[in-house]
Amino acid sequence: MPESRPKSVTYADSGVDISAGDRAKDRIKFLAQKTFNRNVIGGIGGFGALFRLDLQKFKNPILVSSADGVGTKLKIAFELGSHHTVGADLVNHCVNDIAVQGATPLFFLDYLATGKLDPSVIESVVTGLAEACKANACALIGGETAQMPGFYADGEYDLAGFIVGAVDRDKMVTGETIKPGDVLIGLPSTGLHTNGYSLARKLLFEVAGYKPTQYVTAIKEKAGTALMKTHRSYLHVIQKLVAAGFTTGMAHITGGGITENLPRILPKGTAAQIEIGSWPVLPIFEHLRQLGQVSEDEMMRTFNMGIGLIAAIPAAKFTRAKNLLDRAEEKFHIIGRIVKGDRRVQYM
């Protein structure tokens, strides 16, 4: 009898569906192209994305970049089957990181890796990315979608991104001119944004035993709804403050809370005094504190506690800055001031 030939093994046999990947890429191209502007050269699909720096707008440009991920907030998205908002979480987080240095977002690239590619999930995620890029006048010019069988659990993925912006050298906001007497204002967050989810998930789902779809009386909404609130972009209010010359430094309050993020912009010889109780703490944070008997220090260095951005305003410019924010209908709270010190946050 003739020898039986071994079966030909394909890439699909290893768990990688190239056809599904191609379908997802076609849709991604359509969504990304909706964010393009005249500075985008070519399209999606090249080995490298191309973007022209507008030297009419920037005379002495400094490029500002940042990379980040959504983190374990994705676990909530998996359980709820809700993937649209995590793209906006990622874009807005990265936008805030460069905007606090005075930069205008130029372009964004994403990285999504999963075990088994589901085109509908990818489309939902990228729709969120594209919509947030459009809202922040930032072009989504490329990225990577990787299928990695055996690396991720079924139905799970990881999402990260990279942003590039630009600012003229003489308009950079570095914090170097922050000085004692400057007023510290805080802009409200929408919730946890994209930080502290490992602790929040432990407290809500392990300690309290809630389900993501369960209504929680203490916070007056479902647990998953509270955790999935979109990370807010502060770009437009930041641009107003910077254009008017009303801020000497800004801190995006992300991982590490106020305790670790505010000192990143403080110059030598200064410290920040923050008045506890000067802003309304969102119910979700108070409930998390009670569930775990979490200390004040631990809360302040894990969560944003309801403040997503802090700006230092010179005392002589504060009234004008307040008027600007009031006209723009931007809510803010006076949460402290700059004093002499050793680049730390002092809670009062």
N, C-alpha and C positions, 0 to 999 in steps of 0.2 A: 504493500500500500504506500502511496506517496506520503511524504512527510507533511504534517499539518503546519502551516505557516502561522507564526505568532500574529495576534491581532495588532493592527497599526494603532498606536496610542496618539491621541490628539491633545492639544492644549486644553480643550474642553473637559477631557477626562481627568485633568488635574484640578478642575474646578474653576478655570478661567473661561468666561463666556465672552469671546471677542465680539460676537454679533451684538450682544447686549451692550457692550462697551461702545460700539460704533453708533448704536441708536441713541445712547445717552450723549455722546459727543455731538451728534447732529443737533440735538435740542439745546445743548449748552452753547454752541456757536450762535444760535439764534438769540438766546437770552443775553449773551455777552455783547453782541453787536448793538443791542439797544442802548448800551452804556457808552458806546464809542463817541469820541469827539474828533475834531480835525487834526489833533496831534497824534492819534493812533495811526500807525503805518502798517498796512497789510491787514491780516485777519487772525483768527484763531487757527492753530494747527501747525504753526512753524516750530522749529527747534527752539527759537527764542522769540519773545514778544518784543515788538518795536514801538517806541514812543518818542516823539520829538519834543524837546524842551523848548518852550516858547520864550525866546530871549527878548521879545517885545514886552512881555509881562514881567520877566525877572531880569534885572540888570546885572546883579552880582549874585547868582543863585547858589544856595547851599542846599544839597539834597538831604532830606530827613527820612529815615526808614524805620520800620518796626515789623516784627513778626510775632504772632501769637496764635493761640488755639482757643477753642470753646471750653475744653476741659470736661469735667464730669457732669456738667449741665446736660451733656448729650445723653446721659443715662435716663434722664427724665423724658427727653424727646423720644427715645426708643420705646419706653413704656407706654407713652401716650400715643405713639404713632404720629407725632406732630413734628415735622421737619422744616417747616417754612421759616420759622423765626430764627433758627440757629445761624443761618447765613447772615442775617442782619446783626446778630450778636457779635459775630466775628468782625465784620466790616466796621461797625461802629466803635468797637474796642480799639481796633488799630487806628482808625481815624482820630480818635481822642488822643492817643499816645503821641501822634506827631503834631496835632493841632495845638497842644499846650506849649509847643515850642515856636508857635507862630506859623507853622507850615500849612500850605494849601495842598490837599491830597491831589495826586496826579493819576496814579494807576495802582491797581490791586491784582494780586494773583492768589489763587487758592490751591490747597492740597487736600484731597479727599481720598482716604484709603478704606477699603471694606473687604470682607471675606468673599461675599457673593454680591455682585452688582445688581441692584434693582433700579432700572431706568426711571421709574416713577419717583422713587425716593431721591435719586440724584437730581432730577428735574426740580423737585420741591426745594431742595437745599439751594441749588443754584439760582432759582427764582428769587429766593430771599437775598442771596448775595448780590444779584443784579439790581434788585429794587433798592437796596441800601447804597450800593455804589452810585446809582442814579441820583438818589436823594442827597448824597454828599458830593455830587459833581466829580465823581472819580470813575475812571474807565476800568472795567474788568477786562483785562487784555490777555489773560492766559491762566494756566494752572495745570494740575495733574490729577487724574482720577485713576487710582491704582486698585487692581483686584489682587488680594493677597489671601487665598484660601488657606484655612487652618490658622491664620494669625488673629482673626477677629471672630467673635461669636456670631452666630446667625442673626441677621437683622441689625448688626452694629457696624459703626464706622467711626473714623476719626476725622476731624476737620480742623485745618489750620490755614493761616493766610499770611501774606506779606504785602506791605504797602510802601509806596514811595511818594513823598511830597517834596515841595520846594519852598524856600523862603529867601528873600533877599537878606544878605548878611546884616545890614543895618536895621532890619526889622525882626531879627531873631529875639525870642523871649527865653532868656536863660535863667532868670532868677538872680543874676549877679547884682542887680540894683535893688533887690529887696532890702529894706532897712527897718530898724525899730520904729514903731508907730504906724506902719502899714496895717490897714484893716484887712481881715481875712473874711471873705464871703464864701458860702457854700451853696452850690446848685443841687437841687434835689435829684436823687436817683429814682429809677422806676422800681427798684427792688434789689436783689442780690447782684444784678448785672451778670458777670460771668466768673464770680469769685466766691470761694467759701462753700462750694457745693458738696465737697466730701463730708464736711462737718454737718451741713444742713441735711443731707440725705440720711446720715446716721441718726440725727436727732428726730427727724420727722418719721422716717420709715422703720428704723430699728428700735429706738427708745420709745417713741409714741405709738408705733405700729400703724400709722396711717397708710392708706393707699393713695397713689397720685390722683385718683379720681374722687377721693373722699372729701366732702365738705368739712372744713375745720371752723368751728364756731369762733375760736379766738382770733382768727384772721379774716373771718367773714367771706371766705372763698375757698375753692378747692385747693388742696395742697399743691397739685401739679400746676394749676393756674398761677399761683403765687410765685412758684419757682421758675416758670417759663416766661415771665415778663421780659420784654426785649431790652437789652443793654442800650441805653440812650446815647445818641450822638449829641455832643455839645458844640459841634463845629460852628453853627451859625451864631451862637452867642459869643463864642470865643473870638470869631472874626470881628464882631462888633467891638468888643473890648480892645482887641489889638489895634484895629484901625483907628480908634479914638485915642490910643496911647494911654489907656486907663489902668493897665495891669503891669506889674513888675515881675510876675511869675505865676505859673499855674501848675497844679498837680492833679493828674487823673487818679482818682482813688480806686485802685484795683486790688490785686492780691497783696495782702499786708495791711490793708485798711489805711486809715489816716495816720496811724502810728508809724508806718514804714514808708509811705509814699510822700507825705508832706516834707520830711527832711531832705528828700532828693533834690529839692529846689532851693534849700536854704543856704545862703552864703556863710562863710566863717564869721563867727561872732554873733550869730542870730539864733533865735529859737522861736517856736510858735506856741502861743498860749491858746488852747481851745476850751471854750466854755461848754461843758456838758449840760444839756438841757436847752441849748439856744436854738435848736431846730427840732421839729417833730420826728421822732423815730418811728419808722413804719411798723405796723403790727407784727409782720413776719419776724422782725428781729427780736422784738420783745418776747414773742412766743418761743423762739429758738433759745433765748437766754433762760427762760423759765424751764423749758423741757430738760436742759442739761445742767442747770445751775451753773451756767458758764460765767466766769468772772468778767468784770468790766474790761480788764486789760486784754483778755483773750478775745472778747467781742470786737474791741476796737482795732485789733491787729489781724482780724480774720475777715470781717465784713466791712462794707462801706457805711453801714448804719444809717442809710438814707441820704448820704451826701456823696454824689458821684464826681464832683469837680470842686476844687478849691482855688480861688484866685486871690492874690495879694493886690490890694488897691492902695496907692499912696493916700494918706489922710487928706491932703489938700485937693485931691481929685475925687474923693468919695462921693460928694453930693452930685457931681456931674455924672459919675458912673451909675449912681442910683437912678438918676433921671433917665439915662439911656436904657437901663434894664427895665424900668417901669414902662417906658414908651413901647418897648419891644414885648411887653407882657411876659417877661422872664421872671419867674419866681426865684428868690434867693434869700438866704439867711445870713445875718452877721454872726459869725461863729467864733471869732477870736481876733487876735492881733499879733503882730511881730514884736518881740522883745529882744533884749540882749541875752545871749546864751550860747549853748554848745551844739547847735543844729539838732535839737530834739524837740519832740512835741510834749508840752506840759499841759495836762488836763486839770481843769479847775472846777 
